[in-house]
Amino acid sequence: MALGPGKYDDVCTRVRGMVGLTELPETGGGVMLIVVGGDKGDGFACQSDLVTLLTLADYLENVARQIREHGVGGNA
């Protein structure tokens, strides 16, 4: 994972503003954007405080588990 602005960082910044995180709090806030098939190719951007960043792996594992449990056509 590279540090600093990436190819979808500008979109991530806009989403942060849309959800009321124009200024990242010291703890408990952030946005992670995952793009598949975008105009700049696949990629992701993450803007968060350190506490949130350190919990993202657990959160993503939970999301992955839910996707696998529901499978195609399931309700999330």
Secondary structure, DSSP 8 states (H G I E B T S, - for coil): ---S--TTHHHHHHHHHHTT-SS--SSS-EEEEEEEEETTEEEEEEEE-HHHHHHHHHHHHHHHHHHHHH-TT---
